[in-house]
Amino acid sequence: MKIEIRNYRPSDRLSVAAVHDEARMDELAFAGLEGAFLPFERTADSEGFFEYPNIFVALLNDEVAGFAACSDDELAWLYVSYRFRRLGVGSALVLHCLKACPQIENIEVLEGNYPARRLYEKFGFKSTGVVEGKMPGNEAFGVKVRTMKRFLGR
């Protein structure tokens, strides 16, 4: 299967929401935070998803399989549909983001989300610590986030 990565289009919104909602539940389960789930339609605006200058979707057979959002220095959103995991979609999205924004240095991963950590480690990101705070967009929940950084030789 060939993975196609392209820029997000407004017509992708429902597909992106479906991927987010499915994958977010798994992400939260790894962190023991299942109760903190909020759907994409409630979090996209409050967490600034559409403010990211780069939003990409990954397609397999013309179906949205995953998506990512990044800025010049941060990869902030990356979700892959359960049906398309372990097919290289996550890696393709990370690689595309790093090519589009070669200065990306920072990623935050919910503590306990080892699959995401392993993915980012493949691209040179290293753990730099754990930060505790409130869940963005759902501040009723405390959260531990592993910070990861890619050192660019500066």
C-alpha atoms as one frame of an Amber mdcrd trajectory, in Angstrom:
protein
   0.000   0.000   0.000   1.276   3.443  -0.901   0.852   6.142   1.717   0.025
   9.571   0.314   0.603  12.637   2.500  -1.040  15.914   1.558  -2.155  19.160
   3.152  -5.335  19.132   5.200  -8.492  20.298   3.429 -11.685  21.487   5.146
 -13.442  18.497   3.566 -11.177  16.239   5.698 -12.651  17.474   8.976 -15.052
  14.589   9.624 -12.433  11.972   8.754  -9.802  13.670  10.899 -12.294  13.873
  13.772 -13.042  10.153  13.488  -9.320   9.251  13.485  -8.677  11.559  16.445
 -11.540  10.231  18.531 -10.584   6.603  17.979  -6.843   7.074  18.484  -7.189
   9.531  21.372  -9.025   6.908  23.413  -6.051   4.561  22.997  -3.571   7.315
  23.828  -5.442   8.149  27.017  -5.707   4.466  27.972  -1.912   4.136  27.873
  -1.762   6.974  30.403  -4.645   5.694  32.563  -6.700   8.765  31.655  -9.653
   7.278  29.784 -12.050   9.548  31.673 -10.351  12.628  30.226 -11.548  11.926
  26.695 -13.111  14.786  24.787 -14.014  14.473  21.101 -12.184  16.376  18.386
 -15.142  18.687  17.837 -14.783  19.903  21.444 -10.984  20.142  21.505  -9.847
  21.223  18.049 -10.633  24.886  18.604  -9.839  25.084  22.330  -6.452  23.379
  21.827  -5.580  25.428  18.728  -5.460  22.613  16.189  -6.379  24.878  13.283
  -3.821  27.480  14.359  -0.944  25.184  13.407   0.597  26.383  10.151   1.113
  22.826   8.908  -1.620  20.201   9.023  -1.173  17.041   6.993  -3.311  13.986
   6.354  -2.084  10.540   5.415  -4.181   8.585   2.949  -4.260   4.879   2.160
  -6.533   3.900  -0.713  -7.947   7.454  -0.686  -9.047   7.072   2.949  -7.719
   9.285   5.763  -5.557   6.926   7.821  -3.933   9.529  10.068  -3.001  13.173
  10.458  -0.408  15.446  12.019  -0.074  19.118  12.885   3.179  20.950  13.457
   4.815  24.343  13.699   8.376  25.297  12.845   9.742  23.794  16.074   7.046
  21.433  17.421   5.219  18.329  16.272   2.042  18.657  18.308  -0.699  16.377
  16.944  -0.185  12.960  15.407  -2.909  10.317  15.295  -3.312   7.145  13.235
  -6.497   5.130  12.865  -6.356   1.758  14.571  -7.128   0.055  11.254  -3.956
   1.496   9.705  -1.457   1.041  12.524   1.794  -0.806  11.955   1.691   0.007
   8.243   4.120   2.946   8.387   1.526   5.709   8.525   2.900   7.262  11.731
   6.463   7.117  10.429   5.408   8.646   7.113   3.693  11.516   8.923   6.685
  12.187  11.194   9.062  12.122   8.240   6.806  14.460   6.233   6.605  16.916
   9.144  10.394  16.844   9.606  10.916  17.533   5.902   8.364  20.358   5.910
   9.746  21.834   9.132  13.363  20.696   9.565  13.769  22.760  12.745  11.222
  20.691  14.704  12.840  19.929  18.033  10.035  19.327  20.518   7.379  16.733
  21.151   5.289  15.974  24.230   3.960  12.469  24.827   1.561  11.369  27.533
   3.490   9.375  30.112   2.770   5.706  29.466   2.337   6.076  25.700   5.278
   3.849  24.821   4.284   3.247  21.185   4.478   7.001  20.512   7.805   7.282
  22.337   9.288   4.455  20.266   8.063   6.100  17.074   9.678   9.430  17.911
  12.890   7.797  19.118  13.280   6.288  15.623  13.611   9.860  14.358  16.208
  10.955  16.913  14.006  12.365  19.664  15.319  11.786  23.183  13.450  11.965
  26.470  14.296  15.121  28.422  12.026  14.662  31.429   8.490  14.523  32.736
   6.290  17.529  33.392   3.128  17.423  35.482   0.185  19.715  34.929  -3.424
  19.865  33.840  -4.794  18.220  30.708  -5.045  20.921  28.016  -8.683  21.369
  27.110  -9.839  19.225  30.056  -8.217  20.832  33.076 -10.182  18.686  35.541
  -7.545  15.989  34.952  -3.949  16.008  36.089  -1.485  14.759  33.514   2.137
  13.673  33.244   3.794  14.465  29.939   7.156  13.179  28.768   9.040  15.892
  26.946  11.180  14.802  24.019  13.710  16.802  22.060  15.615  16.320  18.852
  19.011  17.942  19.174  19.965  19.614  15.941  23.669  20.040  16.577  23.588
  23.568  17.864
